[in-house]
Amino acid sequence: MTELLFVLEFILAIIITIAVLLQKSSSIGLGAYSGSNESLFGAKGPSGFLAKFTLAVGLLFIVNTITLTYLYNQQSGGSVVDSFVPSAPETLSEETPSAPAAPEI
């Protein structure tokens, strides 16, 4: 299951990247390569459609990421950080020497 969602994560990332690059900006971006889209998308052009499409794919991306995180933590039973950070000592015992006393003047 996680393998399928992981592949879907990459596909969604590529789709979001393309959708963002196709949107109009102050310097047109890659929207110039999309041709005359005004007849296909209406009088406003693709801006409204692409904004809604990008929002929908972005929400799918976020839901997929949260699902992957949950499933991975359920499978592994721990965090990746646990393998890199050593565990803290339990408690200091009474046998541990205390700090040296300050010399008297």
Biopython code that builds the backbone (N, CA, C, O; Angstrom):
import numpy as np
from Bio.PDB.StructureBuilder import StructureBuilder

atoms = [
    (1, "MET", "N", (0.819, -1.197, 0.000)),
    (1, "MET", "CA", (0.000, 0.000, 0.000)),
    (1, "MET", "C", (0.860, 1.257, 0.000)),
    (1, "MET", "O", (0.598, 2.202, -0.744)),
    (2, "THR", "N", (1.901, 1.257, 0.851)),
    (2, "THR", "CA", (2.740, 2.460, 0.924)),
    (2, "THR", "C", (3.515, 2.678, -0.371)),
    (2, "THR", "O", (3.790, 3.818, -0.745)),
    (3, "GLU", "N", (3.871, 1.584, -1.062)),
    (3, "GLU", "CA", (4.587, 1.743, -2.323)),
    (3, "GLU", "C", (3.727, 2.450, -3.364)),
    (3, "GLU", "O", (4.207, 3.305, -4.109)),
    (4, "LEU", "N", (2.446, 2.080, -3.404)),
    (4, "LEU", "CA", (1.518, 2.709, -4.344)),
    (4, "LEU", "C", (1.343, 4.197, -4.020)),
    (4, "LEU", "O", (1.347, 5.034, -4.922)),
    (5, "LEU", "N", (1.191, 4.523, -2.738)),
    (5, "LEU", "CA", (1.041, 5.912, -2.340)),
    (5, "LEU", "C", (2.322, 6.711, -2.573)),
    (5, "LEU", "O", (2.269, 7.904, -2.869)),
    (6, "PHE", "N", (3.469, 6.049, -2.437)),
    (6, "PHE", "CA", (4.745, 6.724, -2.682)),
    (6, "PHE", "C", (4.894, 7.086, -4.164)),
    (6, "PHE", "O", (5.361, 8.176, -4.495)),
    (7, "VAL", "N", (4.496, 6.174, -5.047)),
    (7, "VAL", "CA", (4.532, 6.455, -6.485)),
    (7, "VAL", "C", (3.536, 7.564, -6.818)),
    (7, "VAL", "O", (3.830, 8.449, -7.622)),
    (8, "LEU", "N", (2.355, 7.512, -6.195)),
    (8, "LEU", "CA", (1.352, 8.557, -6.400)),
    (8, "LEU", "C", (1.875, 9.917, -5.937)),
    (8, "LEU", "O", (1.542, 10.943, -6.530)),
    (9, "GLU", "N", (2.688, 9.931, -4.887)),
    (9, "GLU", "CA", (3.276, 11.183, -4.389)),
    (9, "GLU", "C", (4.157, 11.840, -5.458)),
    (9, "GLU", "O", (4.088, 13.051, -5.670)),
    (10, "PHE", "N", (4.979, 11.035, -6.121)),
    (10, "PHE", "CA", (5.832, 11.573, -7.185)),
    (10, "PHE", "C", (5.004, 12.067, -8.369)),
    (10, "PHE", "O", (5.300, 13.119, -8.935)),
    (11, "ILE", "N", (3.987, 11.328, -8.740)),
    (11, "ILE", "CA", (3.137, 11.736, -9.860)),
    (11, "ILE", "C", (2.425, 13.050, -9.544)),
    (11, "ILE", "O", (2.360, 13.943, -10.390)),
    (12, "LEU", "N", (1.886, 13.169, -8.315)),
    (12, "LEU", "CA", (1.218, 14.403, -7.925)),
    (12, "LEU", "C", (2.194, 15.579, -7.890)),
    (12, "LEU", "O", (1.828, 16.697, -8.254)),
    (13, "ALA", "N", (3.420, 15.339, -7.459)),
    (13, "ALA", "CA", (4.420, 16.418, -7.435)),
    (13, "ALA", "C", (4.725, 16.911, -8.840)),
    (13, "ALA", "O", (4.869, 18.115, -9.056)),
    (14, "ILE", "N", (4.825, 16.006, -9.787)),
    (14, "ILE", "CA", (5.091, 16.399, -11.168)),
    (14, "ILE", "C", (3.896, 17.172, -11.746)),
    (14, "ILE", "O", (4.080, 18.172, -12.440)),
    (15, "ILE", "N", (2.678, 16.710, -11.460)),
    (15, "ILE", "CA", (1.479, 17.385, -11.968)),
    (15, "ILE", "C", (1.369, 18.794, -11.388)),
    (15, "ILE", "O", (1.039, 19.736, -12.108)),
    (16, "ILE", "N", (1.646, 18.945, -10.081)),
    (16, "ILE", "CA", (1.598, 20.279, -9.468)),
    (16, "ILE", "C", (2.624, 21.195, -10.104)),
    (16, "ILE", "O", (2.332, 22.359, -10.381)),
    (17, "THR", "N", (3.819, 20.682, -10.336)),
    (17, "THR", "CA", (4.877, 21.497, -10.946)),
    (17, "THR", "C", (4.459, 21.989, -12.323)),
    (17, "THR", "O", (4.634, 23.165, -12.642)),
    (18, "ILE", "N", (3.912, 21.108, -13.131)),
    (18, "ILE", "CA", (3.482, 21.491, -14.476)),
    (18, "ILE", "C", (2.327, 22.493, -14.413)),
    (18, "ILE", "O", (2.299, 23.462, -15.172)),
    (19, "ALA", "N", (1.379, 22.260, -13.512)),
    (19, "ALA", "CA", (0.227, 23.166, -13.410)),
    (19, "ALA", "C", (0.660, 24.563, -12.972)),
    (19, "ALA", "O", (0.127, 25.557, -13.465)),
    (20, "VAL", "N", (1.609, 24.646, -12.064)),
    (20, "VAL", "CA", (2.080, 25.959, -11.617)),
    (20, "VAL", "C", (2.845, 26.668, -12.732)),
    (20, "VAL", "O", (2.700, 27.876, -12.915)),
    (21, "LEU", "N", (3.656, 25.920, -13.474)),
    (21, "LEU", "CA", (4.421, 26.533, -14.552)),
    (21, "LEU", "C", (3.541, 26.992, -15.713)),
    (21, "LEU", "O", (3.919, 27.910, -16.442)),
    (22, "LEU", "N", (2.382, 26.377, -15.898)),
    (22, "LEU", "CA", (1.488, 26.779, -16.988)),
    (22, "LEU", "C", (0.663, 28.023, -16.663)),
    (22, "LEU", "O", (0.095, 28.642, -17.562)),
    (23, "GLN", "N", (0.596, 28.389, -15.388)),
    (23, "GLN", "CA", (-0.207, 29.551, -15.017)),
    (23, "GLN", "C", (0.472, 30.837, -15.452)),
    (23, "GLN", "O", (1.697, 30.926, -15.525)),
    (24, "LYS", "N", (-0.355, 31.825, -15.737)),
    (24, "LYS", "CA", (0.174, 33.117, -16.152)),
    (24, "LYS", "C", (0.819, 33.816, -14.971)),
    (24, "LYS", "O", (0.335, 33.746, -13.842)),
    (25, "SER", "N", (1.901, 34.478, -15.252)),
    (25, "SER", "CA", (2.537, 35.317, -14.254)),
    (25, "SER", "C", (2.857, 36.642, -14.926)),
    (25, "SER", "O", (2.416, 36.890, -16.048)),
    (26, "SER", "N", (3.611, 37.486, -14.261)),
    (26, "SER", "CA", (3.933, 38.778, -14.870)),
    (26, "SER", "C", (4.828, 38.605, -16.095)),
    (26, "SER", "O", (4.849, 39.456, -16.984)),
    (27, "SER", "N", (5.572, 37.487, -16.135)),
    (27, "SER", "CA", (6.433, 37.244, -17.291)),
    (27, "SER", "C", (5.924, 36.074, -18.137)),
    (27, "SER", "O", (6.707, 35.472, -18.871)),
    (28, "ILE", "N", (4.679, 35.747, -18.056)),
    (28, "ILE", "CA", (3.961, 34.716, -18.798)),
    (28, "ILE", "C", (4.448, 33.299, -18.479)),
    (28, "ILE", "O", (3.614, 32.394, -18.433)),
    (29, "GLY", "N", (5.710, 33.054, -18.261)),
    (29, "GLY", "CA", (6.212, 31.724, -17.920)),
    (29, "GLY", "C", (6.016, 30.745, -19.061)),
    (29, "GLY", "O", (6.172, 31.113, -20.225)),
    (30, "LEU", "N", (5.678, 29.508, -18.746)),
    (30, "LEU", "CA", (5.447, 28.501, -19.773)),
    (30, "LEU", "C", (4.042, 28.579, -20.356)),
    (30, "LEU", "O", (3.696, 27.783, -21.229)),
    (31, "GLY", "N", (3.227, 29.520, -19.891)),
    (31, "GLY", "CA", (1.888, 29.682, -20.434)),
    (31, "GLY", "C", (1.909, 30.067, -21.898)),
    (31, "GLY", "O", (0.929, 29.838, -22.606)),
    (32, "ALA", "N", (3.006, 30.647, -22.371)),
    (32, "ALA", "CA", (3.124, 31.017, -23.776)),
    (32, "ALA", "C", (3.173, 29.785, -24.673)),
    (32, "ALA", "O", (2.803, 29.862, -25.844)),
    (33, "TYR", "N", (3.620, 28.660, -24.144)),
    (33, "TYR", "CA", (3.729, 27.443, -24.949)),
    (33, "TYR", "C", (2.409, 26.696, -25.046)),
    (33, "TYR", "O", (2.288, 25.758, -25.834)),
    (34, "SER", "N", (1.420, 27.095, -24.258)),
    (34, "SER", "CA", (0.160, 26.356, -24.270)),
    (34, "SER", "C", (-0.750, 26.770, -25.423)),
    (34, "SER", "O", (-1.806, 26.166, -25.608)),
    (35, "GLY", "N", (-0.383, 27.751, -26.177)),
    (35, "GLY", "CA", (-1.161, 28.141, -27.342)),
    (35, "GLY", "C", (-2.359, 28.985, -26.976)),
    (35, "GLY", "O", (-2.423, 29.551, -25.885)),
    (36, "SER", "N", (-3.305, 29.068, -27.886)),
    (36, "SER", "CA", (-4.502, 29.874, -27.664)),
    (36, "SER", "C", (-5.536, 29.040, -26.926)),
    (36, "SER", "O", (-6.310, 28.309, -27.543)),
    (37, "ASN", "N", (-5.546, 29.153, -25.605)),
    (37, "ASN", "CA", (-6.468, 28.375, -24.788)),
    (37, "ASN", "C", (-7.767, 29.097, -24.527)),
    (37, "ASN", "O", (-8.653, 28.544, -23.875)),
    (38, "GLU", "N", (-7.908, 30.311, -25.013)),
    (38, "GLU", "CA", (-9.082, 31.083, -24.682)),
    (38, "GLU", "C", (-10.357, 30.460, -25.241)),
    (38, "GLU", "O", (-11.407, 30.553, -24.606)),
    (39, "SER", "N", (-10.294, 29.835, -26.399)),
    (39, "SER", "CA", (-11.492, 29.231, -26.957)),
    (39, "SER", "C", (-11.864, 27.949, -26.217)),
    (39, "SER", "O", (-13.041, 27.587, -26.183)),
    (40, "LEU", "N", (-10.920, 27.272, -25.638)),
    (40, "LEU", "CA", (-11.186, 26.033, -24.928)),
    (40, "LEU", "C", (-11.677, 26.287, -23.508)),
    (40, "LEU", "O", (-12.592, 25.607, -23.043)),
    (41, "PHE", "N", (-11.076, 27.269, -22.804)),
    (41, "PHE", "CA", (-11.393, 27.499, -21.402)),
    (41, "PHE", "C", (-12.338, 28.661, -21.171)),
    (41, "PHE", "O", (-12.710, 28.908, -20.023)),
    (42, "GLY", "N", (-12.744, 29.385, -22.195)),
    (42, "GLY", "CA", (-13.652, 30.508, -22.027)),
    (42, "GLY", "C", (-12.931, 31.834, -22.211)),
    (42, "GLY", "O", (-11.771, 31.869, -22.622)),
    (43, "ALA", "N", (-13.629, 32.927, -21.903)),
    (43, "ALA", "CA", (-13.095, 34.260, -22.153)),
    (43, "ALA", "C", (-11.927, 34.612, -21.244)),
    (43, "ALA", "O", (-11.031, 35.352, -21.654)),
    (44, "LYS", "N", (-11.918, 34.094, -20.011)),
    (44, "LYS", "CA", (-10.837, 34.421, -19.087)),
    (44, "LYS", "C", (-9.574, 33.624, -19.359)),
    (44, "LYS", "O", (-8.524, 33.930, -18.794)),
    (45, "GLY", "N", (-9.648, 32.633, -20.192)),
    (45, "GLY", "CA", (-8.492, 31.796, -20.453)),
    (45, "GLY", "C", (-8.371, 30.708, -19.401)),
    (45, "GLY", "O", (-9.326, 30.439, -18.672)),
    (46, "PRO", "N", (-7.215, 30.085, -19.315)),
    (46, "PRO", "CA", (-7.053, 28.944, -18.407)),
    (46, "PRO", "C", (-6.793, 29.332, -16.962)),
    (46, "PRO", "O", (-6.645, 28.448, -16.118)),
    (47, "SER", "N", (-6.731, 30.628, -16.641)),
    (47, "SER", "CA", (-6.317, 31.030, -15.300)),
    (47, "SER", "C", (-7.249, 30.493, -14.218)),
    (47, "SER", "O", (-6.768, 29.980, -13.208)),
    (48, "GLY", "N", (-8.547, 30.593, -14.391)),
    (48, "GLY", "CA", (-9.481, 30.095, -13.386)),
    (48, "GLY", "C", (-9.433, 28.583, -13.256)),
    (48, "GLY", "O", (-9.417, 28.045, -12.148)),
    (49, "PHE", "N", (-9.410, 27.904, -14.390)),
    (49, "PHE", "CA", (-9.355, 26.447, -14.387)),
    (49, "PHE", "C", (-8.054, 25.951, -13.766)),
    (49, "PHE", "O", (-8.072, 25.047, -12.931)),
    (50, "LEU", "N", (-6.928, 26.535, -14.166)),
    (50, "LEU", "CA", (-5.639, 26.077, -13.638)),
    (50, "LEU", "C", (-5.501, 26.355, -12.150)),
    (50, "LEU", "O", (-4.893, 25.563, -11.429)),
    (51, "ALA", "N", (-6.054, 27.467, -11.678)),
    (51, "ALA", "CA", (-5.994, 27.762, -10.245)),
    (51, "ALA", "C", (-6.788, 26.731, -9.447)),
    (51, "ALA", "O", (-6.326, 26.259, -8.408)),
    (52, "LYS", "N", (-7.985, 26.380, -9.929)),
    (52, "LYS", "CA", (-8.797, 25.377, -9.243)),
    (52, "LYS", "C", (-8.155, 24.001, -9.324)),
    (52, "LYS", "O", (-8.172, 23.243, -8.354)),
    (53, "PHE", "N", (-7.587, 23.677, -10.489)),
    (53, "PHE", "CA", (-6.925, 22.390, -10.672)),
    (53, "PHE", "C", (-5.711, 22.278, -9.755)),
    (53, "PHE", "O", (-5.487, 21.236, -9.138)),
    (54, "THR", "N", (-4.925, 23.358, -9.666)),
    (54, "THR", "CA", (-3.741, 23.351, -8.803)),
    (54, "THR", "C", (-4.145, 23.197, -7.342)),
    (54, "THR", "O", (-3.489, 22.472, -6.594)),
    (55, "LEU", "N", (-5.207, 23.865, -6.929)),
    (55, "LEU", "CA", (-5.693, 23.734, -5.560)),
    (55, "LEU", "C", (-6.127, 22.301, -5.270)),
    (55, "LEU", "O", (-5.792, 21.756, -4.218)),
    (56, "ALA", "N", (-6.864, 21.690, -6.186)),
    (56, "ALA", "CA", (-7.340, 20.316, -5.985)),
    (56, "ALA", "C", (-6.178, 19.334, -5.906)),
    (56, "ALA", "O", (-6.154, 18.468, -5.032)),
    (57, "VAL", "N", (-5.218, 19.465, -6.814)),
    (57, "VAL", "CA", (-4.070, 18.555, -6.804)),
    (57, "VAL", "C", (-3.199, 18.807, -5.570)),
    (57, "VAL", "O", (-2.626, 17.873, -5.010)),
    (58, "GLY", "N", (-3.102, 20.064, -5.152)),
    (58, "GLY", "CA", (-2.345, 20.374, -3.941)),
    (58, "GLY", "C", (-2.970, 19.750, -2.704)),
    (58, "GLY", "O", (-2.257, 19.235, -1.843)),
    (59, "LEU", "N", (-4.294, 19.790, -2.605)),
    (59, "LEU", "CA", (-4.970, 19.152, -1.478)),
    (59, "LEU", "C", (-4.789, 17.636, -1.506)),
    (59, "LEU", "O", (-4.588, 17.014, -0.463)),
    (60, "LEU", "N", (-4.860, 17.042, -2.695)),
    (60, "LEU", "CA", (-4.585, 15.598, -2.812)),
    (60, "LEU", "C", (-3.167, 15.266, -2.380)),
    (60, "LEU", "O", (-2.933, 14.245, -1.733)),
    (61, "PHE", "N", (-2.226, 16.122, -2.734)),
    (61, "PHE", "CA", (-0.831, 15.927, -2.362)),
    (61, "PHE", "C", (-0.667, 15.956, -0.841)),
    (61, "PHE", "O", (0.047, 15.129, -0.275)),
    (62, "ILE", "N", (-1.324, 16.903, -0.188)),
    (62, "ILE", "CA", (-1.218, 17.021, 1.268)),
    (62, "ILE", "C", (-1.851, 15.816, 1.960)),
    (62, "ILE", "O", (-1.278, 15.265, 2.900)),
    (63, "VAL", "N", (-3.040, 15.405, 1.493)),
    (63, "VAL", "CA", (-3.704, 14.240, 2.085)),
    (63, "VAL", "C", (-2.868, 12.988, 1.879)),
    (63, "VAL", "O", (-2.758, 12.163, 2.786)),
    (64, "ASN", "N", (-2.281, 12.835, 0.703)),
    (64, "ASN", "CA", (-1.437, 11.682, 0.422)),
    (64, "ASN", "C", (-0.201, 11.683, 1.312)),
    (64, "ASN", "O", (0.214, 10.626, 1.787)),
    (65, "THR", "N", (0.393, 12.853, 1.546)),
    (65, "THR", "CA", (1.578, 12.948, 2.393)),
    (65, "THR", "C", (1.245, 12.571, 3.832)),
    (65, "THR", "O", (1.997, 11.839, 4.475)),
    (66, "ILE", "N", (0.116, 13.070, 4.339)),
    (66, "ILE", "CA", (-0.276, 12.732, 5.714)),
    (66, "ILE", "C", (-0.578, 11.243, 5.841)),
    (66, "ILE", "O", (-0.212, 10.621, 6.838)),
    (67, "THR", "N", (-1.240, 10.666, 4.842)),
    (67, "THR", "CA", (-1.530, 9.231, 4.854)),
    (67, "THR", "C", (-0.254, 8.410, 4.822)),
    (67, "THR", "O", (-0.129, 7.425, 5.551)),
    (68, "LEU", "N", (0.699, 8.807, 3.980)),
    (68, "LEU", "CA", (1.982, 8.104, 3.928)),
    (68, "LEU", "C", (2.706, 8.176, 5.262)),
    (68, "LEU", "O", (3.284, 7.184, 5.708)),
    (69, "THR", "N", (2.683, 9.320, 5.894)),
    (69, "THR", "CA", (3.336, 9.476, 7.187)),
    (69, "THR", "C", (2.715, 8.565, 8.231)),
    (69, "THR", "O", (3.427, 7.903, 8.986)),
    (70, "TYR", "N", (1.397, 8.529, 8.275)),
    (70, "TYR", "CA", (0.699, 7.678, 9.238)),
    (70, "TYR", "C", (1.009, 6.196, 8.999)),
    (70, "TYR", "O", (1.332, 5.464, 9.934)),
    (71, "LEU", "N", (0.907, 5.764, 7.747)),
    (71, "LEU", "CA", (1.151, 4.349, 7.442)),
    (71, "LEU", "C", (2.599, 3.950, 7.705)),
    (71, "LEU", "O", (2.859, 2.849, 8.189)),
    (72, "TYR", "N", (3.544, 4.838, 7.389)),
    (72, "TYR", "CA", (4.949, 4.519, 7.625)),
    (72, "TYR", "C", (5.228, 4.388, 9.116)),
    (72, "TYR", "O", (5.949, 3.480, 9.531)),
    (73, "ASN", "N", (4.666, 5.285, 9.929)),
    (73, "ASN", "CA", (4.881, 5.199, 11.373)),
    (73, "ASN", "C", (4.222, 3.966, 11.973)),
    (73, "ASN", "O", (4.734, 3.413, 12.947)),
    (74, "GLN", "N", (3.101, 3.522, 11.416)),
    (74, "GLN", "CA", (2.463, 2.303, 11.898)),
    (74, "GLN", "C", (3.293, 1.073, 11.562)),
    (74, "GLN", "O", (3.373, 0.138, 12.357)),
    (75, "GLN", "N", (3.914, 1.072, 10.379)),
    (75, "GLN", "CA", (4.733, -0.071, 9.969)),
    (75, "GLN", "C", (6.030, -0.156, 10.747)),
    (75, "GLN", "O", (6.408, -1.229, 11.217)),
    (76, "SER", "N", (6.709, 0.964, 10.885)),
    (76, "SER", "CA", (8.040, 0.935, 11.490)),
    (76, "SER", "C", (7.980, 0.912, 13.010)),
    (76, "SER", "O", (8.894, 0.389, 13.648)),
    (77, "GLY", "N", (6.945, 1.455, 13.595)),
    (77, "GLY", "CA", (6.838, 1.468, 15.042)),
    (77, "GLY", "C", (7.724, 2.505, 15.706)),
    (77, "GLY", "O", (7.828, 2.530, 16.932)),
    (78, "GLY", "N", (8.352, 3.345, 14.936)),
    (78, "GLY", "CA", (9.211, 4.371, 15.508)),
    (78, "GLY", "C", (9.452, 5.484, 14.521)),
    (78, "GLY", "O", (8.868, 5.522, 13.438)),
    (79, "SER", "N", (10.309, 6.374, 14.911)),
    (79, "SER", "CA", (10.631, 7.514, 14.080)),
    (79, "SER", "C", (12.007, 7.344, 13.479)),
    (79, "SER", "O", (12.832, 6.604, 14.014)),
    (80, "VAL", "N", (12.263, 8.013, 12.382)),
    (80, "VAL", "CA", (13.587, 7.977, 11.762)),
    (80, "VAL", "C", (14.597, 8.637, 12.690)),
    (80, "VAL", "O", (15.761, 8.238, 12.729)),
    (81, "VAL", "N", (14.162, 9.630, 13.426)),
    (81, "VAL", "CA", (15.051, 10.346, 14.336)),
    (81, "VAL", "C", (15.579, 9.415, 15.422)),
    (81, "VAL", "O", (16.697, 9.600, 15.902)),
    (82, "ASP", "N", (14.790, 8.421, 15.814)),
    (82, "ASP", "CA", (15.217, 7.492, 16.854)),
    (82, "ASP", "C", (16.467, 6.725, 16.463)),
    (82, "ASP", "O", (17.244, 6.339, 17.336)),
    (83, "SER", "N", (16.680, 6.497, 15.195)),
    (83, "SER", "CA", (17.856, 5.756, 14.756)),
    (83, "SER", "C", (19.114, 6.616, 14.717)),
    (83, "SER", "O", (20.220, 6.078, 14.675)),
    (84, "PHE", "N", (18.969, 7.946, 14.730)),
    (84, "PHE", "CA", (20.122, 8.827, 14.668)),
    (84, "PHE", "C", (20.483, 9.456, 16.018)),
    (84, "PHE", "O", (21.660, 9.684, 16.299)),
    (85, "VAL", "N", (19.499, 9.729, 16.835)),
    (85, "VAL", "CA", (19.727, 10.400, 18.112)),
    (85, "VAL", "C", (19.827, 9.349, 19.208)),
    (85, "VAL", "O", (18.902, 8.557, 19.388)),
    (86, "PRO", "N", (20.952, 9.329, 19.951)),
    (86, "PRO", "CA", (21.039, 8.348, 21.040)),
    (86, "PRO", "C", (20.049, 8.698, 22.147)),
    (86, "PRO", "O", (19.690, 9.860, 22.342)),
    (87, "SER", "N", (19.623, 7.673, 22.856)),
    (87, "SER", "CA", (18.639, 7.918, 23.910)),
    (87, "SER", "C", (19.310, 8.610, 25.092)),
    (87, "SER", "O", (20.501, 8.421, 25.338)),
    (88, "ALA", "N", (18.549, 9.400, 25.810)),
    (88, "ALA", "CA", (19.061, 10.124, 26.966)),
    (88, "ALA", "C", (19.232, 9.154, 28.128)),
    (88, "ALA", "O", (18.532, 8.144, 28.201)),
    (89, "PRO", "N", (20.155, 9.453, 29.036)),
    (89, "PRO", "CA", (20.313, 8.569, 30.196)),
    (89, "PRO", "C", (19.039, 8.556, 31.038)),
    (89, "PRO", "O", (18.324, 9.555, 31.114)),
    (90, "GLU", "N", (18.765, 7.414, 31.667)),
    (90, "GLU", "CA", (17.536, 7.254, 32.442)),
    (90, "GLU", "C", (17.446, 8.302, 33.543)),
    (90, "GLU", "O", (16.666, 9.247, 33.431)),
    (91, "THR", "N", (18.215, 8.151, 34.583)),
    (91, "THR", "CA", (18.279, 9.132, 35.666)),
    (91, "THR", "C", (19.669, 9.076, 36.273)),
    (91, "THR", "O", (20.388, 8.089, 36.114)),
    (92, "LEU", "N", (20.030, 10.100, 36.942)),
    (92, "LEU", "CA", (21.316, 10.097, 37.637)),
    (92, "LEU", "C", (21.163, 9.329, 38.945)),
    (92, "LEU", "O", (20.246, 9.582, 39.726)),
    (93, "SER", "N", (22.063, 8.401, 39.165)),
    (93, "SER", "CA", (21.979, 7.633, 40.406)),
    (93, "SER", "C", (22.674, 8.388, 41.528)),
    (93, "SER", "O", (23.355, 9.387, 41.295)),
    (94, "GLU", "N", (22.490, 7.891, 42.760)),
    (94, "GLU", "CA", (23.086, 8.556, 43.914)),
    (94, "GLU", "C", (24.596, 8.367, 43.954)),
    (94, "GLU", "O", (25.292, 9.121, 44.633)),
    (95, "GLU", "N", (25.113, 7.375, 43.239)),
    (95, "GLU", "CA", (26.545, 7.112, 43.249)),
    (95, "GLU", "C", (27.317, 8.070, 42.364)),
    (95, "GLU", "O", (28.544, 8.124, 42.436)),
    (96, "THR", "N", (26.636, 8.808, 41.550)),
    (96, "THR", "CA", (27.298, 9.747, 40.650)),
    (96, "THR", "C", (27.897, 10.868, 41.488)),
    (96, "THR", "O", (27.204, 11.484, 42.298)),
    (97, "PRO", "N", (29.198, 11.134, 41.288)),
    (97, "PRO", "CA", (29.823, 12.200, 42.099)),
    (97, "PRO", "C", (29.237, 13.562, 41.750)),
    (97, "PRO", "O", (28.882, 13.837, 40.604)),
    (98, "SER", "N", (29.151, 14.383, 42.749)),
    (98, "SER", "CA", (28.623, 15.719, 42.524)),
    (98, "SER", "C", (29.751, 16.629, 42.083)),
    (98, "SER", "O", (30.910, 16.215, 42.035)),
    (99, "ALA", "N", (29.415, 17.860, 41.762)),
    (99, "ALA", "CA", (30.399, 18.823, 41.315)),
    (99, "ALA", "C", (31.369, 19.118, 42.452)),
    (99, "ALA", "O", (30.971, 19.110, 43.616)),
    (100, "PRO", "N", (32.639, 19.380, 42.133)),
    (100, "PRO", "CA", (33.609, 19.679, 43.209)),
    (100, "PRO", "C", (33.237, 20.960, 43.941)),
    (100, "PRO", "O", (32.696, 21.904, 43.365)),
    (101, "ALA", "N", (33.537, 20.953, 45.190)),
    (101, "ALA", "CA", (33.215, 22.110, 46.030)),
    (101, "ALA", "C", (34.147, 23.258, 45.691)),
    (101, "ALA", "O", (35.291, 23.053, 45.286)),
    (102, "ALA", "N", (33.643, 24.458, 45.861)),
    (102, "ALA", "CA", (34.453, 25.656, 45.601)),
    (102, "ALA", "C", (35.481, 25.810, 46.712)),
    (102, "ALA", "O", (35.175, 25.584, 47.883)),
    (103, "PRO", "N", (36.718, 26.200, 46.339)),
    (103, "PRO", "CA", (37.754, 26.370, 47.382)),
    (103, "PRO", "C", (37.410, 27.546, 48.296)),
    (103, "PRO", "O", (36.830, 28.543, 47.866)),
    (104, "GLU", "N", (37.785, 27.398, 49.571)),
    (104, "GLU", "CA", (37.536, 28.477, 50.533)),
    (104, "GLU", "C", (38.675, 29.482, 50.468)),
    (104, "GLU", "O", (39.840, 29.115, 50.319)),
    (105, "ILE", "N", (38.329, 30.713, 50.578)),
    (105, "ILE", "CA", (39.355, 31.761, 50.518)),
    (105, "ILE", "C", (39.547, 32.368, 51.870)),
    (105, "ILE", "O", (40.368, 33.270, 52.030)),
]
sb = StructureBuilder()
sb.init_structure("model")
sb.init_model(0)
sb.init_chain("A")
sb.init_seg("    ")
for serial, (resi, resn, name, xyz) in enumerate(atoms, 1):
    if name == "N":
        sb.init_residue(resn, " ", resi, " ")
    sb.init_atom(name, np.array(xyz, "f"), 0.0, 1.0, " ", f" {name:<3s}", serial, name[0])
structure = sb.get_structure()
